[in-house]
């Protein structure tokens, strides 16, 4: 199945797509250089299109906004290899049925009327890395989140790159990374900062795929 990496921001900053694209490319190139792979990686942000539509790259002045769905293409030595699909979405909000459940169950289920229209709260136990009350407060203050998806059995180039997209977004928004569909081979990473994530992500991909797919 396809897998996703989520980014939960702790600030309201919405970066330029170009910031995310360029930082993704930088992180990717650093990995290749560190492993002595003499390849040049280029990342291009584009708008999804139908087969009969012209390819449109994202204007450098474009800023991320809610419900923006993009493609990030990964080129090795000028040759397109694969893409991943980052997007920004509003968190789900509490609607009337949840309030009704609360009333009917006398507070045992659902949410109180005072929370109608608010985002479903993020709890610390959803993550594996310990988060403080202040961390959770900052996460819950933001009504949006990113996720980047890579296709099922996708090439190594995209399977590595989408992690760098998520890391770039987490850096830019002081966010936390997580995956709830097994994007990470090992447990214990949900809730990491970009710095914590980058300490292992690239090395794990190289150990799994080897150098050849990146040449």
C-alpha positions as CSV (number, residue, x, y, z in Angstrom):
1,X,0.0,0.0,0.0
2,X,1.0,3.6,-0.3
3,X,2.5,5.2,2.8
4,X,2.4,8.7,4.2
5,X,4.5,10.9,6.5
6,X,2.6,13.5,8.4
7,X,3.8,16.9,9.7
8,X,2.1,18.6,12.6
9,X,3.2,22.2,12.9
10,X,3.6,24.1,16.1
11,X,3.6,27.5,14.5
12,X,1.2,29.2,12.1
13,X,3.9,29.9,9.5
14,X,3.0,28.8,6.0
15,X,6.2,28.6,4.0
16,X,6.7,29.3,0.4
17,X,6.5,26.0,-1.6
18,X,9.9,27.1,-3.0
19,X,11.4,27.0,0.5
20,X,10.2,23.5,0.9
21,X,11.4,22.4,-2.5
22,X,14.8,23.9,-2.2
23,X,15.4,22.5,1.3
24,X,14.3,19.1,0.2
25,X,16.8,19.2,-2.7
26,X,19.5,20.3,-0.4
27,X,18.9,17.6,2.2
28,X,18.7,15.0,-0.6
29,X,22.0,16.1,-2.2
30,X,23.7,16.1,1.1
31,X,22.8,12.4,1.5
32,X,24.1,11.5,-1.9
33,X,27.4,13.4,-1.3
34,X,27.9,11.8,2.1
35,X,27.7,8.4,0.5
36,X,30.0,9.3,-2.3
37,X,27.3,9.0,-5.0
38,X,28.3,11.2,-7.9
39,X,24.8,12.1,-8.9
40,X,23.0,15.5,-8.9
41,X,19.4,15.5,-7.6
42,X,16.9,18.1,-8.6
43,X,13.5,18.5,-7.1
44,X,10.7,20.2,-8.9
45,X,7.3,21.2,-7.5
46,X,4.3,20.9,-9.9
47,X,0.6,21.0,-9.9
48,X,-1.2,17.6,-10.4
49,X,-2.8,17.3,-13.9
50,X,-4.9,15.1,-16.0
51,X,-3.3,13.2,-18.9
52,X,-4.5,15.8,-21.5
53,X,-3.3,18.8,-19.5
54,X,-0.1,20.7,-19.7
55,X,2.5,20.3,-16.9
56,X,2.6,23.4,-14.7
57,X,5.4,24.0,-12.3
58,X,4.7,25.9,-9.1
59,X,5.5,29.6,-9.2
60,X,8.3,30.4,-6.7
61,X,6.1,33.1,-5.1
62,X,3.4,30.5,-4.2
63,X,2.8,29.9,-0.5
64,X,1.3,26.8,0.9
65,X,-2.4,27.0,1.7
66,X,-5.0,24.7,3.0
67,X,-6.3,22.1,0.5
68,X,-3.2,22.6,-1.7
69,X,-2.2,19.3,-3.3
70,X,1.1,19.2,-5.2
71,X,3.6,16.9,-6.7
72,X,7.3,16.9,-6.0
73,X,9.3,15.4,-8.9
74,X,12.8,13.9,-8.3
75,X,15.3,14.0,-11.1
76,X,18.7,12.3,-11.0
77,X,21.2,13.8,-13.4
78,X,18.4,15.5,-15.2
79,X,16.3,12.4,-15.6
80,X,12.9,12.2,-14.0
81,X,12.8,9.1,-11.7
82,X,9.7,9.4,-9.5
83,X,7.4,11.8,-7.6
84,X,5.7,12.1,-4.2
85,X,2.6,14.0,-3.3
86,X,2.7,16.5,-0.4
87,X,-0.5,18.3,0.6
88,X,-1.8,20.6,3.3
89,X,-5.1,20.0,4.9
90,X,-7.4,21.4,7.6
91,X,-7.7,19.1,10.7
92,X,-11.1,17.5,11.1
93,X,-13.5,19.4,13.3
94,X,-16.0,18.3,15.9
95,X,-19.6,18.3,14.5
96,X,-23.0,17.9,16.1
97,X,-23.2,14.1,16.2
98,X,-20.2,14.1,18.6
99,X,-22.1,16.6,20.8
100,X,-25.2,14.5,20.7
101,X,-23.1,11.4,21.8
102,X,-21.8,13.4,24.7
103,X,-25.3,14.4,25.9
104,X,-26.8,10.9,25.4
105,X,-23.9,9.2,27.2
106,X,-23.8,11.8,30.0
107,X,-20.2,12.8,29.1
108,X,-18.8,9.3,28.7
109,X,-18.5,9.6,24.9
110,X,-18.2,12.4,22.4
111,X,-17.3,16.0,23.1
112,X,-19.1,18.7,25.2
113,X,-21.1,21.4,23.4
114,X,-18.4,24.0,24.1
115,X,-16.1,22.2,21.7
116,X,-18.5,22.3,18.7
117,X,-16.5,23.4,15.6
118,X,-13.1,22.9,17.2
119,X,-10.5,20.6,15.8
120,X,-10.4,17.1,17.2
121,X,-7.7,17.4,20.0
122,X,-4.3,15.8,19.5
123,X,-3.2,13.7,22.4
124,X,0.3,12.9,23.6
125,X,-0.5,9.2,23.5
126,X,-0.8,9.4,19.8
127,X,2.9,9.7,19.5
128,X,5.9,7.5,20.6
129,X,8.3,10.3,21.5
130,X,7.5,12.0,24.8
131,X,5.9,15.4,24.3
132,X,5.3,18.0,27.0
133,X,2.0,19.6,27.8
134,X,3.4,22.7,26.1
135,X,4.2,20.7,22.9
136,X,0.7,19.4,22.8
137,X,-0.8,22.8,23.3
138,X,1.2,24.2,20.4
139,X,0.2,21.3,18.2
140,X,-3.4,21.8,19.0
141,X,-3.2,25.5,18.3
142,X,-2.7,24.9,14.6
143,X,-5.8,23.9,12.5
144,X,-3.9,22.3,9.7
145,X,-1.3,19.6,8.9
146,X,0.7,18.3,6.0
147,X,1.2,14.8,4.7
148,X,3.3,13.5,1.9
149,X,2.4,10.2,0.2
150,X,4.5,7.9,-1.9
151,X,2.9,5.4,-4.2
152,X,2.9,1.7,-3.3
153,X,6.1,-0.1,-4.3
154,X,7.4,3.2,-5.6
155,X,11.0,3.7,-6.7
156,X,13.8,4.2,-4.1
157,X,14.2,7.8,-5.2
158,X,10.7,8.9,-4.2
159,X,10.7,6.6,-1.1
160,X,13.7,8.5,0.1
161,X,12.6,11.9,-1.1
162,X,9.3,12.1,0.6
163,X,10.9,11.9,4.0
164,X,13.1,14.9,3.1
165,X,9.9,16.8,2.1
166,X,8.4,16.1,5.4
167,X,11.6,17.0,7.2
168,X,11.8,20.3,5.4
169,X,8.3,21.2,6.3
170,X,8.9,20.2,9.9
171,X,12.0,22.5,10.0
172,X,10.1,25.4,8.5
173,X,7.2,25.1,11.0
174,X,8.9,23.6,14.1
175,X,6.7,20.7,13.5
176,X,6.6,17.0,14.6
177,X,6.7,14.1,12.2
178,X,4.7,10.9,12.4
179,X,3.4,8.0,10.2
180,X,0.4,5.9,11.1
181,X,0.6,3.5,8.1
182,X,4.1,2.0,8.5
183,X,6.2,4.5,6.6
184,X,8.9,4.0,9.2
185,X,10.5,0.6,9.4
186,X,10.9,0.8,13.2
187,X,8.7,1.9,16.0
188,X,9.6,4.9,18.2
189,X,9.8,7.7,15.7
190,X,6.3,9.2,15.8
191,X,6.6,12.7,17.3
192,X,10.2,13.4,16.3
193,X,11.5,16.8,15.4
194,X,13.1,17.3,12.0
195,X,16.6,17.1,13.6
196,X,15.8,13.8,15.3
197,X,14.2,12.4,12.1
198,X,17.1,13.4,9.9
199,X,19.6,11.7,12.2
200,X,18.4,8.3,10.8
201,X,16.2,8.7,7.8
202,X,18.7,8.9,5.0
203,X,21.0,6.3,6.4
204,X,18.1,3.8,6.8
205,X,17.1,4.4,3.1
206,X,20.7,3.8,1.9
207,X,20.9,0.6,4.0
208,X,17.7,-0.7,2.5
209,X,18.1,0.3,-1.1
210,X,21.8,0.6,-1.6
211,X,23.5,3.2,-3.9
212,X,22.6,1.9,-7.3
213,X,19.0,3.4,-7.5
214,X,20.5,6.9,-7.0
215,X,23.0,6.7,-9.8
